[in-house]
Amino acid sequence: MPRTVADKYETFRKLHEDGCFVIPNPFDVGSAKALAQMGFKALASSSAGFAWTIGKADNRVSVDEVCAHLKDLCGAVDLPVNADFENGFAHEPEKVTVHVARAVKTGVAGLSIEDSTGDAGRPLYDRAHAIERIKAARGAIDADGGRVLLTGRCEGFLVGQDDLAMVIDRLCAYAEAGAECLYAPGIKTAEQISAVVKAVAPKPVNLLIGASGLSVRQAADLGVRRISVGGALARAAWGGFMRAAREIADEGAFTELAKGHPGSELNQMFR
């Protein structure tokens, strides 16, 4: 198991060379430690999952809060951690450079930059501007030795722009700009996934699976190299919490509490 930051860089890069691996998304130190004991080979932060732990909506946390969170995750486990770094917490490429430079100092082995603006009226950055932002992230990583693996994300399917040709065009441009892994959250069908994998080959593709869908084997057969679950684990945890709390509040009953994980096992796991 890797111990040093250098070990984590090397391990993470090797994972992307062949096969298919799952990179689950913890939402705090406890969930990261739990996942690390289950045999996963790497972890990824979740912007939404983390935001909910501090009582904020997704995309409403600060770069200071996220960098502190990333440092905590990286220090808590011996596995490589990939950072969900949203849109770099800036619109301008110059500020993306500054923020990515901060992120790579937290100990992350990988980092993703998306092309979502956060503006419902113009949900994606213009193509040329989005490319410059990937180049800015690439420059910040290279200035630190180039060891952190850069993932370029096109959010088209998540913002209602499900034009596969447009998404593929952007992913290819991001690859040319320096992204080493490509990610189009929201694609689901075998045809969509295969098209993306083929278009960016030989660079690896990350697939988001947030609910029932393809199995790991099926995704691997389509050429997917990496599978993440985004905020799904956090939603699952919140689902149990909300069902139990609402039962108490609405019915004065406590039956849902019996479905909780045994405290003795949690204590043993974190010992």
N, C-alpha and C positions, 0 to 999 in steps of 0.2 A: 504494500500500500504506500502511495507517495507520501512523503513527509514535508519536504521543502517546497517552496514556491516553484523553484526550477523543476522539480519532479512533477508538480501538477501541470505546468506548461507542457512538458514532454508527453505526459500521459494523455492529456486532453487532445493534443494534436494526433497522437497515434490512434485514438478512438475514431477519428474521422477518416482514417485511411481505408478501412474496409469493414464490412459487416454493418450491423444496425444496432444501435444501443438506445436505451431510454434514459433521458435526463430529466427526472422528475423535479417539480418546483416546490421546494419548501417555502414557508412563509415567515418562519422565525427560527431561532437557534434550536429550539426543542424539536421542531419538525425536521430540521436539517440533520440533527444527530440521529433521530429515529431512522430516516431514510438511509443514512450512511451505514447503519447496521443491517440493512436488508439486502446488501449485495449489489447495489447500484454502483456504477463506475464513475459517475459524475453527477453534479446537481446544477440546477439553474434557479436563479431568483425569479420571483414573480412580482411585477409591479403592482398588480391588483392585490395579490395575497398580502404583501407587506403593507400596502396602504390601509387595508381593512384592520390590520392589527393595531394601528395607531389611530383608528377612528377617522380615516380620511377616505375619500373616493379615489378610484384609480385615476392616475394622471394628475393628482393634486398634491403630490409630495414634492419636497424640495431636493435639489441635488445634494445638499448637506445631509439630509435625512437618509437618502439612498446610499451615499458613500459610507456613512456610519453603519448602515445595515449590511452592506456588502463586506465591510471589514469584519463585522461580527460573524457572518456566515463563514467566511474564509478561515477565520481563526478557530472556529468551532469544530471543523471536520478536516480530515486528511484527504478528502476528495477534491478534484478540480471543481470550481464553481464558475458558471457562466452568468454574466450580469445581463438582466433585462434592463437596458439603460434607456428605455423609451426613445424619445427623439433627441437624446443628448441634452435635454433640459435647456434647449436654446434653439432659436430659429437660424441665427447667423452661423455660417461655418466656422468663423473665428472663435465663437464662444463654444461651439461643439468641441473644437480642439482643446480648449482650456478644461472643459468638463471631463472629456475622455482621459486627458492626462491625469486628472485627479482619480478617476475610476481605476486606472491600471495600477495605481499605487496601493489599492486596497487588498491586492493579492489575488484578484480574479484571473482565471486562466482564459476566459473568453468574454466577449462583450458584443451586444447587438445594438444596432441603430436602425430605427424605423423612419418611414417617410410620412408619418401622420402629423398633421399640423395642430390638431386639437380644435380646429375651427370648422364647425359643421357646414358653413357656407363654402369652404374650400378645404376639404378634408385631407388632401394630399399636397405636398409641396410640388411645385412645378418640376418637371423631370430634370432639367439642367441644375436647378438649385438642389434637388435631392442628391444628385450625383456629387456635387461639390461638398455636401455634408458628409458623404461617405469618404471622400478623399480627405476631408479634414480629420475624421476619426482615424483613418489610415495613417496620416501624418503624425498624429499624437502617439499612436502605438509604436510606429517605427522610431520615433524620437526616444522611446523608452527601451529600445532593443528589439522591437518587433515580435515579441514572444506571445503576446495576448492574441487569441484567434478572433478575428472580426467577422461578425455575421451581419449581412445586409438584409433588411426586411422590407417587403412591399405590403402595405396594409390595405390594398385595394378591396379585397373581399370582405374585410371587416368594416369598411366604411360605405358599403353599398356600390362600389365600383368593381363589379365582378366580371370585368373584361379580361379574360385570361391572356389574350395576346398582349395587352398593355402591361399586365403584371409580369409576364415573362420578359418583355422588352426591358422593363425596369430592373429586374433581377440580373439580367445579362449585363446591363450597364453598371450595376453595382459591383458585379464580379470584376468587370474591367477596371473599375475605380479602386479595387483593392479588397473587396469583401472576399473572405475565404470560405464562407458557408452562406447559403442562401435560404430564405425563409419567407413563405407566403401564407401567413395564418389565415385560415378560412377555407382553403381548398380542401375538398373532401372526397371527390369521386376518383376512381382509379384512373380515369382518363385525364383529369386535371393533374393529378400527382405525377403520372408518367410523363406528361408533357413538360412539366417543370423540371423533373429530373433529367430528361433528355436534353432540354435546352441549355442547362447550366453545366452539364457534364464536362469534365470530370470532377468539378467541385461538388462537395456534399450538400445535401438538402436536409433541412430540419422540417419535420411535419408536426403540426399541432393536433393533438387528439384530446378534446376536452370532455368527451362523453363516449357512449358506446359507438363503436365504429370498427375500423380496421384493427386487426390484431398486430402484434409486433411482426409476426411471420409474414402476414399479408403485406404490411408496409415494406418490409425488407425485400419481398419479391418484386415490388414496384421500383426498387432502387433507392429507397429512402435510407439515409445514413443515420439520422438522429431523430428521436421522437421526444417532444416535450408535452406537458399537460397544462401549461399556463396557470391560471388561477383555479383549476378544477379541484385540486386537493384542498385548497383553502375553502372553496365553496362547500365541499363535502363536510369539512369540519364545522363550518358555520351552519350547515343544514342540521347536524345533530344538535348543536347548541340551540338553534332557534326552535326546533320542534320541542325540545325539553322545556325551554323557558316559556314558550307560548302555552304549553300544557299547564304549567304552574300558574301563569298569569290568568288564563282564560277559564280553566276548569278546576283549579285548586288540586290538581292531581300530579303525581310524580312518577308515573310508570315509565316514561321515556328515559329517566335517569338510569334505569336498570340496563340500558343498552350501552352505557359508557364502557370504555376500556378499563380493565382492572387496575386500580391504583398500584397494587403490589408489582404488577408487571412493568408499569411505567417507572416506578422507583428502581426496579432492577435494571431496566434499560439505561437509565441515566446515572447509575451508580458509578 
